């Protein structure tokens, strides 16, 4: 009787059980490697794409990459803490973060601390602190807030209302692309929360008219849409960046012209270190370089969504956290790639890990830390079995 009990409890009787912990642990390590690889490679490409722009602006050639590194350092400190925080602590941060972001958005829109660049009032500078984009933090706050209401279908409209308020304030900043991203993220989280598809569709139909009204409320947005559908109307105006981007991508061919050897970044392609940085990458590293970038993003998404799947029966909060963070990063990457390849109108959405923008980089890395937290918890629960 005793020996029978020992055989039943012994993991070696089923080889698959003995490998569960090792396989799960490998997924965490793989995700960490993928995130580090994207971060390091992004910084290298940012330097390559930005040094000429820095010199033209009268600052050292390393200016943009050093500024980006400052936010990477801050994110590394925050990520080290976040990875090990219990889910209860993360959940407790949901509403405080949501309120803090709301305050920052209000300060950006209605006070002199808000700064306007390129026609959008999306930056906030207070005293000696570096300029921040509160709209980037809004995405992170919504992920936490929606995740904290998992299993509460009657209260899920609370985070939806916050998302609507965020979107309205971001629209007042004249940042339509980020507003649209917030709306997409909110709808994806609603669907993941188990809200009936019919209700989500009904809500979407209700929002379509104001979204279209917002889209056509500014003349430059109308020109962008018209130029996208009729490229020949304005090839040297609204379509100039996209046309040059396509030429840069084409120039890279299979293997590229070599790291640092690109020419389109030397004043030909505007904002090459920002929204159109992948065009510079394609020129220098060719199709092979872009393929590996896409491969890393695919692995990032695969591991992130797999973490959500593994936790869906054990901890709905952590599951939604991984789903939301992965969706945010993946949506940004897809939209950016669609713009530089002329599959979507210019939106101003940065490429995760690559585009210059400290706040966006910080938020992307914190989102990655949340996914790592979920994977780590999934490993612990599976090993406990």
N, C-alpha and C positions, 0 to 999 in steps of 0.2 A: 504493500500500500504506500509506504514511504517512498520507495524507488519510483513508483508510478507518478507521484506528485512531483518529484525532482525532474523527471523526464518532461513533464508537461510545462514546467516553469523554465526550463533551460532554453535559452535563445538559440543555442547551436542546433536545436532540432529543426529550426526553420532558417536556412541561410539568409533569406530575404530580410528577416527581422534584425539580424546582426548588421546588415548593411544600411539600414534606414538612417541611423545617426550619421554615418560617414557620408552618405549621399546628401543629406540635408545640410551638413556642415560645408560640403563642397559648394553648394548653391550660394551660401553666404559669402564664402571666400571669392567665388567667381564674380558675384555682384560687386564686391569691393574692388576687385581687380578691374572690372569693366568701368566702374565709376572713376577710379584713379587714372586709368588709361585715357578716358575721354577728357578728364580735367587737364592732364599733362599735355596731351596732344593739342587740346584746345588752346592752352597757353602758348605753346610753340607756334601754332598757326596764327594766333593773335599778334604775336611779335612780328612774324613775317609780314602780316597784312597791314600793320599799323606803324612801323618804324618811319616810313616815309611821311605819313600823315603827321606824326609827332614832330618831325624835323620841319615840315612846312608851317606848323603852328608855333615854332620857336621853343619847343620843349625837348628834353633829351629823347633819343631814339627808343629808349626803354620805358617811356612815360606810361603808356597805356597798359602795358603788361604788368608793370609794377603796381599800378593802381588796382588792376584786377587781382593781383596776388594778395593785396591787403584784405580784400573781401574773402578770398579763398582761405587766408589764415584765420579770419574771424569765424568763417563757416566750419573750419576744421576743429576749432575749439568747441563751438556749439554742437557739432556732430558727435564729438567724442562723448559728450554728456547725454545727448538725445538717444544714442544707440542703446544705452543701458537704463533708460528711464522706464519704470513700470507703466503699463497701459493706463492705470488709474491716474497717475500723475499727468500723462499726456492729455488725457480726457479733461482733467481739471484746468488745463491751459486754454481750452477751446473758447469759452466766452470771454475771459480776460484779453486774449489775443484779438478776438473779433471786435471788441469795444475799442482796444488800442488802435487797431487799423482804421476803424471808423473815425476816430479822432484825428489821425494823421491825414486821412483823405479830406476831412473838413478843413483842416489847417492848410492843405495844399490848394483847395479851391477858393476859400473865402478869406485868407489872410495874406499879408505881404510876404510871409515865409515861402509861399508857393512861387516857383520859378518857371518861366516860360522859355522853351527852346523848340525850334523847328515848328512853331505854330501850336504846340501843345503845352499845357500847364500841368505837367505830370511830376515835376521834381519838387522836393521839399528840402530847404536848407535852413537849419536853426543854429545860429552862432558859428562856432568853429567846426561843427560836425560836418562830415562830408554830405553832399547832396544825395538824397534817397528817393526812390520811387515807391510810394506807399501802395500803388496799385499792384506791385509785384507781391507784396505781403498779403494783399487781399486774397490772392489765390490760395496761399498756404492756410490762411485763417478759415476759408470756406471748406477746405478739405478736412481740417480738424473738426469744424462745427458740424458738418454733415455726418462725419464718422461718429461723433458723440451721440447722434440721434438715431443710430441704427437700432432696429427693433421697436421704434416708437413711431409707427406710421401716422398717428393722429397729431404728432408734434413736429413732423418733418417740414411743415410749412414755415416754421420759425427760421431755420437756416435759409430756406428759399426766400423769405422776406428780406433777410440780411443780404443775400446775393443780389436781389433786386435793388436794394439801397446802394450797395457797392457799385453796381453797374451804372446807376443814375449819376453818382458822383464822379465816376471815371469818365462818363460821357461829357460831364461838365468840364472836365480837363481837356476835352477835345482829343481823347485817346480812344477812338472807335475800335481799333483792333484789339486792345486789351479788354475793353468792355465786352466785345464779342467772345473772347476767350473765357472770360468769367461766366458768361451765359452758357457756353458749351460745357464748361466744367460743372456748373450747377445742375444742368439737365442730366449729365452723365451720372452724377452722384444721386440724383433723384431716382433714376432708373435702377441704380445699384441698391438703393435703399428698399426696393420692393414696391415702389409706387406703381400703380397700374399704368400700363402703356397708354391706355385711352385717356387717362387724366393728364399724363405728360404731354400727349399730342394736343389735347384741348388747351393746356397752358401755353404750349408753343404757338398754336394758332392765335391765341390772345395776344402774344408778344410780337408776332410777325409785323403787324402794322406799325407799332412804335419803333421797331428795329429798322424798318425800311424808311420811316420818317426821319430817324436819326441819321441813317446813311446818306440821305439826300438833303440833309439840312445845311451842308456846307458845299460850296461850289467846287472845291478841290476834290472832294469825294466823288462828286458827279463826274468830273473829268477823269478820275482814275478808273471808274467803272466803264465809262464810255471808251477810254483808251484800251482797256482790257478786251472788250468785245470787238472793237474796231481798231486794231493796232496801227493800221496805215494812216489813221487820222492825225496822229501826233507822234511820229517815230523819234523825233529829237527832243520831245518834251516829257510828258508823263511816262512814256515807254522807254526813255533813254536808258535808265538804269537796267531795266530788264533786258533790253537789246544788247547792251554791253556785257551783262552777266552771261547771256547765252554765248556770246563770242568768246568770253574767257573760258567757259566750260568746254567749248568746242576746241579751243587752242590746246587744252591739256591732253586731248586724245587718250591713248591708253595708259601711258606711264607718266605723263606730265612733263613739264620743262625742267623740273628739279626744285627741291625745297629752297625757298628764298629767291628763286630765279624768275618769278612771275613779273610781268610788265604792266598788266592791267591795274595793279594796285598802286602804280606810280602816278596817280592823278587822273587816270582814265575812268575808273569806276568809282563814283562817289559812295561814301559810307562803306567802303570795302571792309573796314575793320569791325563793322557793326552788322547790319541785317544781311549784307551780301558777302559775308566772309567765306561762305562755302564755294562761291564762284572762284575766289582766289585759290582755295584749296584744290578745286578741280583743275585749275590751270597748272598748278605746281606739281600735283601728285597724280593727276589724270583719273581715269575711270577706276583704276586699281585702288587709289587712295580713297575715293568716294565709296567704293564697295566695302572697304574695311570699316569706314565710319558708319555706314548703314548696318553692317554686321554687328557692330558694338551696340548701336541703338536697338537692334532687334533682340540681342541678348539682354539688354537692360529691361526692355518691355517684357520679354518672356519670363525673366526671373521675378520682376515686380508683380506681374499678374499671377504668376504661380504662387507667390507668397500670399496674395489675396485669396486664392483658391484653397490653399492649405489651411488657412485660418477661418474660413467661412463658417465652419461648424463649431469652432472652439472659442473664437472671440470676434464678433462681428465688427467691433470698433477697429481692431487692428486690421482686419480684412479690408474694410472700407478705406482705411488709411493708406494701405499699400495700393489699392486700386486707384484712389484719387491722385496720389503722388505720381504714380506711373502714367496715368492718363494726362496729367498736366504736362509732364516732360515730353511725352510722345506727341501730343497735340501740337505743342510749340514747334517741335522738330518737323512734323509733317507740313504745317502751315508755312514755315520758313522755306522748306525745300520746294513747295508748290509755287511760292512767289518767285524764287530765283530761276525756276524753269518755265515761267510764264504760264503755269497752270492755275494761278489765282492772282487777283489784283494785288499790288503792293500793300502790305498791311502794317509794316513796322514791327512785326514779331521777331525777336532775336532768336538766333540758333542756340539752343542749350549747350553749355560748356564751351562754346566757340566765340560767340559775339561779345564785343566789348560792352560792358554794363555790369557794374559791381553788384547792384541790388539783385538783378536777375541771377547772376552767378551764385550769390549767397543763398537765394531762395531755392535754386536748383539743387545745391549741395545739401541743404537742410532737408529737402524733400527726399533726397537719396538716403540720408541718415534715417529718416522715418521708415523707409523701405527696409533698410538694414535691421532696424529694431524689430520689424515684423518678422523678417526671416530668422532672426536670432530667437524670437519667442516661439516660432513654429518649430525650430530645431529642438528647443528645450522640451516642448510638449510631446513631440514625436519620440524623443529619446526616453521620456518618462514612461511611455507606453511599453 
